[in-house]
């Protein structure tokens, strides 16, 4: 995300024991939608997330 100019943060299970345990996940990518102020910015973030998700399935 950083390489694509998108501010984000990783959260790991050690910092969210209850929630992550319930969902059986080790980490998540956090975005702050209020940070993106225009439709173009939101579209850009959505496109990058979709692109990266597609790369993960190859």
Secondary structure, DSSP 8 states (H G I E B T S, - for coil): -GGGT---EEEEGGG-HHHHHHHT-SEEEE--GGG--SHHHHHHHHHHHHHHHHHHT-
